[in-house]
Amino acid sequence: MKILKTALLVVGIVLIAFGLYNAFVPQEVLDVGPLEVSAKEGLSNQTLGMIGLGVVALIAGAFLKNRK
């Protein structure tokens, strides 16, 4: 159970970090001369889903009890 708890905590932190990175760092899609097109900035459904799953994994890992 200790391995599962550690894995859930690590996965939760990674999902939250990746979701926040996608939300606040603009990604350039196309840059041709004076024309510059960037990806949609801000919180999208996919980003919110990643952050939500990360929070759920962190909570599950925090409350998971070790068996003796």
C-alpha positions as CSV (number, residue, x, y, z in Angstrom):
1,M,0.0,0.0,0.0
2,K,2.9,2.3,0.6
3,I,3.9,2.1,-3.1
4,L,0.3,2.9,-4.2
5,K,0.2,5.9,-1.8
6,T,3.5,7.2,-3.1
7,A,2.5,6.6,-6.8
8,L,-0.8,8.5,-6.2
9,L,1.0,11.4,-4.6
10,V,3.6,11.6,-7.5
11,V,0.9,11.3,-10.2
12,G,-1.2,14.0,-8.5
13,I,1.7,16.4,-8.3
14,V,2.7,15.8,-12.0
15,L,-0.9,16.2,-13.2
16,I,-1.4,19.5,-11.3
17,A,2.0,20.8,-12.5
18,F,1.3,19.9,-16.2
19,G,-2.2,21.3,-16.0
20,L,-1.0,24.6,-14.6
21,Y,1.8,24.7,-17.2
22,N,-0.7,24.3,-20.0
23,A,-2.9,26.9,-18.6
24,F,-0.4,29.7,-18.1
25,V,2.4,29.2,-20.7
26,P,1.3,30.2,-24.2
27,Q,2.3,27.7,-26.9
28,E,3.2,29.1,-30.4
29,V,1.6,27.1,-33.1
30,L,2.6,29.1,-36.2
31,D,5.0,31.9,-36.7
32,V,5.4,33.0,-40.4
33,G,6.7,36.5,-41.0
34,P,4.3,39.1,-39.5
35,L,1.6,36.5,-38.9
36,E,1.7,34.8,-35.5
37,V,-0.9,32.3,-34.3
38,S,-0.8,31.0,-30.7
39,A,-2.8,28.3,-29.1
40,K,-5.8,29.1,-27.0
41,E,-4.6,30.6,-23.7
42,G,-6.3,30.1,-20.4
43,L,-8.2,27.3,-18.7
44,S,-9.7,24.8,-21.1
45,N,-11.7,21.7,-20.2
46,Q,-8.7,19.5,-20.7
47,T,-6.6,21.6,-18.4
48,L,-9.3,21.7,-15.7
49,G,-9.7,17.9,-16.0
50,M,-5.9,17.4,-15.5
51,I,-5.9,19.6,-12.5
52,G,-9.0,18.0,-11.1
53,L,-7.6,14.5,-11.5
54,G,-4.4,15.6,-9.9
55,V,-6.3,16.9,-6.9
56,V,-8.3,13.7,-6.6
57,A,-5.1,11.6,-6.8
58,L,-3.4,13.8,-4.1
59,I,-6.4,13.4,-1.8
60,A,-6.6,9.7,-2.4
61,G,-2.9,9.3,-1.7
62,A,-3.1,11.4,1.5
63,F,-6.0,9.4,3.0
64,L,-4.9,6.0,1.9
65,K,-4.1,3.9,5.0
66,N,-1.3,1.5,5.3
67,R,-2.2,-2.1,6.0
68,K,-0.3,-4.1,8.6
